[in-house]
Amino acid sequence: MKYFILPATALLIFLFSCTKERDLPPKYGTVVPVGADIAFGSLRINEFWVHGTSTAVTNMFGASATAKWFEIYNPTANDINLNSGQWFLTDDLTSNQKYPVPTNSSGVTTLIPSKGFLLVFCPSSSKGTYGPATRINTSFSLSSSSGSIGIFYQKNSGAATIPVDSLNYNFGVNGPPTDISYGRFPDGDGSSSQKSLSSVTPEAANKD
């Protein structure tokens, strides 16, 4: 009978590989760690709704049919944690820390999976009344006629606030045609322009 003895280095590599595979979370990929650098375009404002009665939102989430909202898309290969104190949303690009993204009502940090979506409701009042705790409800509302939406990141207190993504829109005083959402196509498109979409698709791929 023959025996084979693995060198110590090979044995360590084998054990390390098994441990890493076993410890991988079953649902998500590699999460961007706390303290990692976040670049422009890491998240994208993918679709937004500012006027009309969105039956898509009513049917899917039980929210107010007239609730204004926007969708964030993660185009990267990594899941991204919106760590409390690091991420900010705004409707005023000159006030880039207007709404700090909190942990949800269960004390859990919001995570956007790779190639996944996050819905952000923007009521002017009744904060927290739309959708479950896993979706964000801001303290600001979006204008129906013209405005801005921005995502900003601050690595730590005192560091520069980095613009991750932003867009401006202007539909005039009467607002956009009712029951139409706008956004980027395809999902995560790198341009700053947006277009009317053929279907309202919160938390799903945009349709041209």
N, C-alpha and C positions, 0 to 999 in steps of 0.2 A: 504494500500500500504506500502511495506517495503522498506527501504533505507539502503544501505550499505556504510559505510564510510571507505575508505582505509586509513591505517596508513600513516603518512607523508613519512616514509622511503620507503614503497612500492610504493607510488606514484612517488617518485623521481627516483626509479629504472626503473619504467615503462617508464617515460618520457625520461630518458637517453638512454634506449634501442631503443626507436623509433627514436631518433635523430641519433644514431650511424648507424642504418640500412639505414636511409634516406641519410646520408652523404657518404655512400660507393660509390667509383667510379664505374661506370657501366662496365668498360672494364677490370680493373685490380683487383688484390687481395690486400693484405697488402704490402705496399712498405716498404722496409728496410729504416728506417729514416736516415737523415744526422747525422753523428757522431756515428752510430751503429758500433759495432765491426764486421769486415769481416774476416772470417776464411778461411784457406786453403781449396780449393775445392768448395768454394761458387759459383765460375764460372769455367767452364771447356772449354779448347780448344778442340773442338769436331771433326772438319774436316778441312783439309787444301789441297790446290792445288798449286803446284809450277811448273808444266811442261805440256805443250800441249795446245790444243784448247778446252776450256770448252764451248761447245754449251749450256749446262745447264745455264751457266751464261749469255751468249748472249741472249738466248731466254727469260729468266726470268727478266733480269735487263737492257738489252740494253747496257751492258758493253763490253769492249774489250774482245774478245774470249780468248786472251792469258794473261789476267790480273791474277796476283797471288792473293790469298785470303786465309783467314782462318775464321772459324765460331766459335763463342762463344756460349756455351749453359748454361742456368741457371737451375741447377737441384733442386733448393730449392723450398720451398712452398711460398716464397715471391718474389715479383718483386724487382729488384735491379736497383737503379739509378746509372749511372756512373757519379757521380758529378765531375764537372770540378775542377782540382787541387788535386783530390784524387786518380784518376785512371790513370795507365800508361801501355802502350803496348811496346814491344821491340822485336827485333830479335837478341839481344845480352844480355844474362842473367847477364853479369858483368856491364851492363849499364841499370839499372832497371827503370830509369825514362826517357828513350830515347824519347818516344812519349806520351806526356800528352793528355789524351782524352779530347777534347774540347766540348763545347756546339755546337749544329749543326748550320747551317746557319740562322735558324730562332730564335736562341738564346735559344733553348730548350735543356734541359739535356737529354741525351740518356738513355732510360729505357729498360731493358731486362725483359720481363714478366716471371713469374714462368713457368718453363718447356718450355720456348721460346728460340729463337735464335737471334743472331746479326751477320751480315756479315761484315767482315773487309777486305777492298781491300788494297793491298800492292804494289802500283806502285813505281818505282824508280824515276819517274818524273810525271808531269801533275797531281799533287796532287789535288784531288777534282773533277776529271773528270768522275769517275765511280759511277754510281748509284745515287739515290736521297739523299737528305740531311739527311734522317733518318738512313743512313748507314755510317760507318766510313771509311775514306780514310787516310791512314797513310802517313808519310813522308819517310818511309823506304820500301825497297823491300825485298822479301824473296829469298834466294839462291835456285837454282834448284837442286844443288848437296847435300849440307849438311847445317844444320843451327839449329837455336833454335827459339822458339816462347814463349813469356812470358807475363803474366798478373800480375801486381803489384798494391798494394793499400797502400795509406798513409792516416791515419785518419786525421791528420792535419800537418801543416808545422812544421818540427822539429821532428816529430814522426818517429819511425822506418818504413821502407818500407817493407810491408809484401808480400811475394810471394803467390799469390792466385792460380796460376797454371802455369805450364811450360811443354814443351816437347822438345826433341832433335830429329833430324832426320839425316840420312846419307845414301844417295843413290849412292854414288860414283861419279866420275867425269862426267859420262854421264847422271846423273839424273835418276829419276824413269821412268818406262814405260810411254809413252805418254798417255794423256787423262785418267789418273787414279787419283782419289783422295784418300787420306789416312785419318784415324781418329780412334776414339774410338768406340767400339761397346760392349754393347748397349750404347746409348747416355749417356754421363757423366760418363762413366766407370772410376772407381777410380784408375786403374793402370796407369803407365806412358808409357806403350807401345801403339803403334798404328798399324793398319793393312790396307791393301788395301781394299777398299770398292767396292761392286758390282755395285753401281750406284753413280753418282755425285749428291748430294742432298743438295745444299746450302739452308739454312733457312728451313730445313726439317729433319726428323728423318733419321739417318744413316741406311744403308742397308748392311748386312753382305755379 
